[in-house]
Amino acid sequence: MGKRKIFTKTDLSVPQIEYSRDMVGNVVILPETIPPSTTIVEFKRNATTTRSFDFAYWYGAGIDPITYACQRQIERFLSDGEAVVSTTTVAGYCQALRYFLNHCMLRATASGRELALVDVTRDLIDHYLDHLAGLGVATISQKNFYAKTKAVLNALGRRGLIHLVTSGDAATFPNNPFPNINRKINGETALSKREYQALTVALRQAIKPIWDDDAHVTGELLSLILLVVALHTGRNSTPLLEMGRDCLRPHPKDNTVFLVLWKRRGYSSNKVVLRSESNAERLLESTPSLRTTVERLIRRVITLTEPLNAEAPVDLKGRVWLYRSKRLPNSRCVSQTDTH
């Protein structure tokens, strides 16, 4: 069976870009719309510590049309109408736009005129790459900043706000601006057997309080348990953080269950087989014993956090890793652990 196409609804409450076109068809942002009534974009709860981004710094700096278009595009990414990327990803886009808008501001100063959307060309992109190279950051960081900036500009191009050349020497985005990037990246060194054993022993001791009759669920304790689950399953942090309370499903084989996780990027679920028989005293002493206890560990967390689920914010209802935060203004607020 073919994959079913999912259509998203457009959120008409998202501010639209008000513009006209000049005699040759170039987009011209209406001056009365700049700057917008609010320059701050708020991010809902996400896996980073970024909660907002303010575009105010780049208004009145000679690049108003570009700043305005970028801000509106970020707002569209966050709306239901274009919710095809996570809030965490959009927050990353904003961090990259910081460098792009700084570069545009320098270009406007050097040229002695205001830059418009029509100025987003291959020449601007080539100089942006030079700007990134001059920051003194690692090549992989330059590549990440460039890729995130490109994602925003591509979205503007698809909407016809900037003209994108897709092929040839004048293509807006060069074909391969970071050749042989993989050769410049050193992979992480795996833990030695002795280091791994020391880690498992430390984790075993650290998560023991979860089995107490009066166990108190804290963000730190849940983070350690999340690490145990990640070590066993090998799954990425985002699917594990977004585990639902119905994540454990029956398996046709006795003493076995499925751990079902949602992979946002692939729009599909992923199943991990867990053994359901357990021996709590041998938890984490070796890899085989870890396999037999992860299912029980998850069920224990689900049981302890069940009372918090009713109080959780709408965007956290149905999640597993809930605890009562002491850092929030209201100490009775329910939050979710993260990987930071």
Sequence and secondary structure as in RCSB ss.txt:
>XXXX:A:sequence
MGKRKIFTKTDLSVPQIEYSRDMVGNVVILPETIPPSTTIVEFKRNATTTRSFDFAYWYGAGIDPITYACQRQIE
RFLSDGEAVVSTTTVAGYCQALRYFLNHCMLRATASGRELALVDVTRDLIDHYLDHLAGLGVATISQKNFYAKTK
AVLNALGRRGLIHLVTSGDAATFPNNPFPNINRKINGETALSKREYQALTVALRQAIKPIWDDDAHVTGELLSLI
LLVVALHTGRNSTPLLEMGRDCLRPHPKDNTVFLVLWKRRGYSSNKVVLRSESNAERLLESTPSLRTTVERLIRR
VITLTEPLNAEAPVDLKGRVWLYRSKRLPNSRCVSQTDTH
>XXXX:A:secstr
           TTS    EEE TTS EEE GGG S S  EEE  S SSS  EEE GGGTTTT HHHHHHHHHHHH
HHHSGGGTTS HHHHHHHHHHHHHHHHHHHHHHHHHTS   GGG SHHHHHHHHHHHHTTT  HHHHHHHHHHHH
HHHHHHHHTTSS    SSTT SS S SSTTGGGG        HHHHHHHHHHHHHHTGGGGSTT    HHHHHHH
HHHHHHHH   HHHHHT BTT EEE SSTTEEEEEEEETTTTEEEEEEEE    GGGTTSSHHHHHTTHHHHHHH
HHHHHHHHHTTS GGGTTBS EEE SSSSSTT EEE    
